């Protein structure tokens, strides 16, 4: 892994995982993921998070190198998910006098993961606004509940103006991966944190009062330049606003006939001047990408074959996942297909009706098995409404 430089006193001790196939056993990560951990060397030494079990040995080697014979005083536990907290027990065994820094929810959940017999004597419980004095460096604690677990907290180091942001501002991909931040950070955000926009907005208000020069997340690169760009993206995402001009067509097609209709819709849209039209086959698209694009664009077409008097399962899965993630503030078109009893539009509307501020554009289009010339007139009507 390439060297990661933060400052003279604050070192990166995390690791890249290039071999993992699924993050949280569900999200494809073709470029792997990083597990970020840091250490602050001062009169008092604080380790900022441990690491996933997959990279324990590499992390311990990095830790030993950074300590150079010194003994750490504190382990700050910002988030208890095992990809960050797995080695808490390892650290206690290695450094029996180390103190654990967390909040009341941290210490309520901690016994579910570890049997720490002297926890009461070992814990340093903090709340919002508390400060841990390490010497030259001082950590201000910021509670960030539900971003994306109840115990999550962040730390602002006042001397070097660093925000340790837990899962906030994270992304998929190893630190060795050379790729655009926005794309994989967006996919990460909406699939991991997306449900909790209100909580992210609350955090951004707190962050706006801080002079932040560096953001150190638990996944993805350390952010040093153009921080306003990353904060702006989080502001858009957490408000559930459309980020990009364009139209997203999400298609669930059994034998390809519904997909043919969507291809024709895309063709008409582009002929009429739409500059960005994204069409995806939900049966083959990475599911997390489909969620990401559904949030990215302001106008969405959901097209589904009828299946067992319901919608085709890939469409149902997408809509239910969007509902779970608080999907809102979108203009939506609906296309259904069926041979003897088209019913998917009714089913899609039932789920969409439970979401906030969803405008369904007319006409709702019903296709009988295959695209016909008479259907093209209806597609043109929908295109006119979409492009208004």
C-alpha positions as CSV (number, residue, x, y, z in Angstrom):
1,X,0.0,0.0,0.0
2,X,1.2,3.5,-0.8
3,X,2.4,5.7,2.1
4,X,-0.3,7.8,3.6
5,X,1.0,11.0,5.2
6,X,-1.2,12.9,7.6
7,X,1.2,14.8,9.9
8,X,4.4,14.4,12.0
9,X,2.3,13.4,15.1
10,X,-0.7,11.7,13.5
11,X,0.0,8.5,11.6
12,X,-2.0,6.2,9.4
13,X,-1.9,2.6,10.5
14,X,-4.7,1.1,8.5
15,X,-4.6,-1.4,5.6
16,X,-6.0,-2.1,2.2
17,X,-8.1,-5.2,1.6
18,X,-7.8,-6.1,-2.1
19,X,-9.2,-9.6,-1.7
20,X,-12.6,-8.9,-0.3
21,X,-15.5,-9.6,-2.7
22,X,-18.5,-8.3,-0.8
23,X,-18.6,-5.4,1.8
24,X,-21.0,-6.2,4.6
25,X,-21.7,-9.5,2.7
26,X,-23.8,-7.6,0.1
27,X,-22.0,-4.8,-1.7
28,X,-19.7,-5.7,-4.6
29,X,-16.3,-4.0,-4.1
30,X,-14.3,-4.8,-7.3
31,X,-11.5,-2.4,-6.1
32,X,-11.6,-3.7,-2.5
33,X,-11.9,-1.4,0.5
34,X,-9.6,0.2,3.0
35,X,-9.9,-0.1,6.8
36,X,-8.6,3.1,8.2
37,X,-7.0,3.4,11.6
38,X,-4.9,6.2,13.0
39,X,-2.6,7.0,16.0
40,X,-1.8,10.3,17.7
41,X,1.6,10.4,19.2
42,X,1.8,13.0,22.1
43,X,2.3,13.1,25.8
44,X,-0.6,10.7,25.8
45,X,-0.9,8.4,22.9
46,X,-4.3,7.6,21.4
47,X,-5.1,4.9,18.9
48,X,-8.1,5.9,16.7
49,X,-10.0,2.6,16.0
50,X,-8.7,-0.9,15.5
51,X,-9.3,-2.8,12.2
52,X,-11.2,-5.7,10.6
53,X,-10.0,-9.3,11.4
54,X,-8.9,-9.8,7.8
55,X,-6.0,-7.4,8.3
56,X,-5.1,-7.9,12.0
57,X,-1.5,-8.8,11.4
58,X,-0.8,-6.0,9.0
59,X,-2.4,-3.5,11.4
60,X,-0.4,-4.8,14.4
61,X,2.8,-4.4,12.4
62,X,1.8,-0.8,11.4
63,X,0.9,-0.1,15.0
64,X,4.3,-1.4,16.4
65,X,6.2,0.6,13.8
66,X,4.3,3.8,14.7
67,X,4.7,3.3,18.5
68,X,8.4,2.6,18.2
69,X,8.5,1.1,21.6
70,X,6.1,3.5,23.3
71,X,2.9,2.3,25.0
72,X,-0.5,3.7,24.0
73,X,-2.7,5.3,26.7
74,X,-6.1,5.3,24.9
75,X,-8.1,3.4,22.3
76,X,-10.8,5.7,20.9
77,X,-13.8,3.6,19.8
78,X,-15.9,5.7,17.4
79,X,-17.9,2.9,15.9
80,X,-18.4,-0.7,17.0
81,X,-19.0,-2.4,13.6
82,X,-16.5,-5.3,13.4
83,X,-14.7,-3.9,10.4
84,X,-13.4,-1.2,12.7
85,X,-13.7,-2.7,16.2
86,X,-12.8,-6.4,15.8
87,X,-9.4,-6.0,17.5
88,X,-10.4,-4.2,20.7
89,X,-9.8,-7.5,22.6
90,X,-6.4,-7.9,20.9
91,X,-5.3,-4.4,22.0
92,X,-6.4,-5.0,25.6
93,X,-4.4,-8.2,25.7
94,X,-1.4,-6.5,24.2
95,X,-1.6,-3.3,26.4
96,X,-3.4,-4.3,29.7
97,X,-3.5,-0.8,31.0
98,X,-5.0,0.9,28.0
99,X,-8.2,3.0,28.5
100,X,-11.2,2.7,26.2
101,X,-12.8,6.0,25.1
102,X,-16.4,5.9,24.0
103,X,-19.9,7.2,24.8
104,X,-22.7,5.6,26.9
105,X,-24.0,3.7,23.9
106,X,-20.5,2.4,23.1
107,X,-20.2,0.9,26.5
108,X,-23.8,-0.4,26.4
109,X,-23.0,-2.4,23.2
110,X,-19.4,-3.3,23.9
111,X,-20.2,-6.4,26.1
112,X,-22.2,-7.8,23.2
113,X,-18.9,-8.2,21.3
114,X,-16.3,-8.6,24.0
115,X,-16.1,-10.0,27.5
116,X,-14.0,-7.3,29.2
117,X,-14.0,-8.1,32.9
118,X,-12.6,-4.8,34.1
119,X,-14.6,-2.6,31.7
120,X,-15.8,-0.1,34.4
121,X,-12.2,0.6,35.5
122,X,-11.0,0.8,31.9
123,X,-13.6,3.0,30.3
124,X,-13.5,6.8,29.7
125,X,-17.0,7.8,28.9
126,X,-17.5,11.0,26.9
127,X,-20.4,13.0,25.7
128,X,-21.0,15.6,23.0
129,X,-18.6,18.5,23.5
130,X,-16.2,16.7,25.8
131,X,-12.4,17.1,25.2
132,X,-9.6,14.5,25.7
133,X,-6.3,16.3,26.3
134,X,-3.4,14.4,24.9
135,X,-0.9,17.2,25.3
136,X,-0.4,19.3,22.2
137,X,-3.4,17.6,20.7
138,X,-6.9,17.8,22.0
139,X,-9.8,15.7,20.8
140,X,-13.3,17.3,20.8
141,X,-16.0,14.6,20.7
142,X,-19.0,15.0,18.4
143,X,-21.9,12.6,18.8
144,X,-23.2,11.4,15.4
145,X,-25.9,8.8,16.3
146,X,-27.3,6.8,13.4
147,X,-24.5,7.7,11.0
148,X,-25.1,4.8,10.8
149,X,-25.2,3.1,14.2
150,X,-26.6,4.6,17.4
151,X,-23.1,4.8,19.2
152,X,-21.2,6.5,16.4
153,X,-19.2,9.5,17.3
154,X,-16.6,11.7,15.6
155,X,-13.6,13.6,16.9
156,X,-12.2,17.0,16.0
157,X,-8.5,17.5,16.7
158,X,-8.2,21.2,17.3
159,X,-4.4,21.7,16.9
160,X,-4.1,20.2,13.4
161,X,-7.8,20.8,12.6
162,X,-8.6,17.2,11.6
163,X,-12.0,15.7,11.7
164,X,-12.0,11.9,12.3
165,X,-15.3,11.3,10.6
166,X,-16.0,7.6,11.3
167,X,-18.0,6.2,8.4
168,X,-18.9,9.7,7.2
169,X,-17.1,10.8,4.0
170,X,-16.0,7.2,3.3
171,X,-16.0,5.3,0.0
172,X,-15.4,1.9,-1.4
173,X,-12.1,1.1,-3.0
174,X,-8.6,0.7,-1.5
175,X,-6.3,3.6,-1.0
176,X,-4.2,2.2,-3.9
177,X,-7.2,2.6,-6.2
178,X,-7.0,5.5,-8.6
179,X,-10.6,6.4,-9.3
180,X,-13.1,9.3,-9.0
181,X,-14.2,9.9,-5.4
182,X,-17.7,10.9,-6.2
183,X,-18.9,7.7,-7.8
184,X,-17.9,5.2,-5.2
185,X,-18.5,7.6,-2.3
186,X,-22.0,8.1,-3.6
187,X,-22.6,4.4,-3.9
188,X,-21.2,3.9,-0.4
189,X,-23.3,6.8,1.1
190,X,-26.7,5.8,-0.3
191,X,-26.3,2.1,0.5
192,X,-24.7,2.5,3.9
193,X,-25.9,5.8,5.3
194,X,-28.6,7.0,2.9
195,X,-31.6,6.4,5.3
196,X,-30.3,8.9,7.8
197,X,-30.3,12.1,5.9
198,X,-31.7,14.1,8.8
199,X,-28.9,12.9,11.1
200,X,-26.3,13.8,8.4
201,X,-27.8,17.3,8.2
202,X,-27.5,17.7,11.9
203,X,-23.8,16.6,11.7
204,X,-23.1,19.1,8.9
205,X,-24.5,21.9,11.0
206,X,-22.0,21.0,13.7
207,X,-19.2,20.6,11.2
208,X,-19.9,24.1,9.8
209,X,-18.8,25.6,13.1
210,X,-15.3,23.9,12.9
211,X,-12.2,25.0,11.0
212,X,-11.5,21.6,9.2
213,X,-8.4,21.2,7.2
214,X,-8.3,17.4,6.9
215,X,-11.0,14.7,7.0
216,X,-9.9,11.2,8.1
217,X,-12.7,8.7,7.4
218,X,-12.8,5.0,8.3
219,X,-12.9,3.9,4.7
220,X,-11.4,5.6,1.7
221,X,-8.8,8.3,1.2
222,X,-7.8,11.0,3.6
223,X,-9.4,14.2,2.3
224,X,-7.1,17.3,2.3
225,X,-7.9,19.4,-0.7
226,X,-11.2,21.1,-1.8
227,X,-13.1,19.9,1.3
228,X,-16.0,22.1,0.2
229,X,-16.6,19.7,-2.7
230,X,-17.1,16.7,-0.4
231,X,-19.2,18.6,2.1
232,X,-21.3,20.0,-0.7
233,X,-22.0,16.4,-2.0
234,X,-23.0,15.3,1.5
235,X,-25.3,18.3,1.8
236,X,-27.1,17.4,-1.5
237,X,-27.2,13.7,-0.7
238,X,-28.6,14.1,2.8
239,X,-31.3,16.5,1.6
240,X,-32.4,13.9,-0.9
241,X,-32.0,16.4,-3.7
242,X,-31.2,15.4,-7.3
243,X,-27.4,15.7,-7.9
244,X,-27.2,15.3,-11.6
245,X,-29.3,16.5,-14.6
246,X,-30.6,13.4,-16.3
247,X,-33.2,10.6,-16.5
248,X,-32.7,7.2,-15.0
249,X,-34.7,4.3,-16.5
250,X,-34.8,1.2,-14.2
251,X,-36.1,-1.8,-16.1
252,X,-37.1,-5.2,-14.8
253,X,-37.7,-7.4,-17.9
254,X,-38.3,-11.1,-18.0
255,X,-37.8,-12.0,-21.7
256,X,-36.5,-8.7,-23.0
257,X,-39.7,-7.2,-24.3
258,X,-40.0,-4.6,-21.5
259,X,-36.4,-3.8,-22.0
260,X,-37.1,-3.2,-25.7
261,X,-39.8,-0.7,-24.7
262,X,-37.3,1.1,-22.4
263,X,-34.7,1.2,-25.2
264,X,-37.3,2.9,-27.4
265,X,-38.1,5.4,-24.6
266,X,-34.4,6.2,-24.3
267,X,-34.1,6.7,-28.0
268,X,-37.1,9.1,-28.1
269,X,-35.8,11.0,-25.1
270,X,-32.4,11.5,-26.7
271,X,-34.1,12.5,-30.1
272,X,-36.1,15.1,-28.2
273,X,-33.0,16.7,-26.6
274,X,-32.4,14.8,-23.3
275,X,-28.7,15.1,-22.7
276,X,-28.3,12.3,-20.2
277,X,-30.4,9.1,-20.2
278,X,-29.2,6.1,-18.2
279,X,-30.9,2.8,-18.9
280,X,-30.3,-0.3,-16.7
281,X,-31.4,-3.9,-16.7
282,X,-32.1,-4.5,-13.0
283,X,-31.7,-8.3,-13.5
284,X,-28.0,-7.7,-14.4
285,X,-27.1,-4.3,-12.8
286,X,-25.1,-4.2,-9.6
287,X,-27.9,-3.6,-7.1
288,X,-26.0,-0.9,-5.2
289,X,-25.4,0.9,-8.4
290,X,-29.2,0.9,-9.1
291,X,-29.8,2.4,-5.7
292,X,-27.1,5.0,-6.2
293,X,-28.5,6.1,-9.6
294,X,-32.1,6.2,-8.3
295,X,-30.9,8.9,-5.8
296,X,-28.6,10.6,-8.2
297,X,-31.1,11.7,-10.8
298,X,-34.3,13.7,-10.3
299,X,-36.5,12.0,-12.9
300,X,-36.9,8.2,-12.8
301,X,-38.8,5.7,-15.0
302,X,-39.7,2.4,-13.3
303,X,-40.6,-0.2,-15.9
304,X,-41.6,-3.8,-14.9
305,X,-43.1,-6.9,-16.3
306,X,-46.0,-8.4,-14.4
307,X,-45.0,-11.6,-12.6
308,X,-47.3,-13.7,-10.5
309,X,-49.8,-10.7,-10.5
310,X,-47.0,-8.7,-8.9
311,X,-44.0,-6.8,-10.3
312,X,-41.0,-8.7,-11.4
313,X,-38.9,-9.4,-8.3
314,X,-35.8,-7.2,-9.3
315,X,-38.1,-4.2,-9.4
316,X,-39.8,-5.0,-6.1
317,X,-36.4,-5.4,-4.5
318,X,-35.3,-2.0,-5.7
319,X,-38.4,-0.2,-4.7
320,X,-38.4,-1.8,-1.2
321,X,-34.8,-0.9,-0.8
322,X,-35.4,2.7,-1.8
323,X,-38.3,2.9,0.6
324,X,-36.1,1.6,3.4
325,X,-33.5,4.2,2.5
326,X,-36.0,7.1,2.8
327,X,-36.4,7.7,-1.0
328,X,-38.1,11.0,-1.7
329,X,-38.4,14.2,-3.8
330,X,-38.5,12.6,-7.3
331,X,-40.6,12.7,-10.4
332,X,-41.4,9.2,-11.5
333,X,-42.8,7.6,-14.6
334,X,-44.3,4.0,-14.6
335,X,-44.4,1.5,-17.4
336,X,-46.0,-2.0,-16.9
337,X,-46.1,-5.0,-19.2
338,X,-48.3,-8.0,-19.1
339,X,-49.9,-10.5,-21.5
340,X,-53.3,-11.3,-19.9
341,X,-53.4,-9.2,-16.7
342,X,-50.9,-6.4,-16.4
343,X,-50.7,-5.5,-12.7
344,X,-47.2,-4.3,-12.0
345,X,-48.1,-0.6,-12.3
346,X,-50.6,-0.9,-9.5
347,X,-48.0,-2.7,-7.3
348,X,-45.3,-0.1,-8.1
349,X,-47.7,2.7,-7.2
350,X,-48.6,1.1,-3.9
351,X,-45.0,1.2,-2.8
352,X,-44.2,4.6,-4.2
353,X,-47.3,6.0,-2.5
354,X,-45.6,5.3,0.9
355,X,-42.7,7.6,0.0
356,X,-42.4,11.3,0.6
357,X,-43.0,13.8,-2.2
358,X,-43.0,11.4,-5.1
359,X,-44.8,12.9,-8.2
360,X,-46.0,10.2,-10.6
361,X,-46.0,11.5,-14.2
362,X,-48.9,10.7,-16.5
363,X,-49.5,8.7,-18.6
364,X,-48.8,5.4,-16.8
365,X,-48.1,3.2,-19.8
366,X,-49.4,-0.4,-20.2
367,X,-47.7,-2.6,-22.7
368,X,-49.3,-5.8,-23.9
369,X,-46.4,-8.2,-24.3
370,X,-44.5,-6.5,-27.1
371,X,-43.9,-2.9,-28.3
372,X,-46.3,-1.8,-31.0
373,X,-46.7,1.3,-33.1
374,X,-49.7,2.3,-31.0
375,X,-47.5,2.2,-27.9
376,X,-45.0,4.7,-29.3
377,X,-47.6,7.5,-29.2
378,X,-48.0,6.8,-25.5
379,X,-44.2,6.9,-25.0
380,X,-44.1,10.2,-26.8
381,X,-46.7,11.6,-24.3
382,X,-44.6,10.4,-21.4
383,X,-41.5,11.9,-22.9
384,X,-43.2,15.3,-23.3
385,X,-44.1,15.2,-19.6
386,X,-40.6,14.1,-18.6
387,X,-38.9,16.9,-20.5
388,X,-41.2,19.7,-19.3
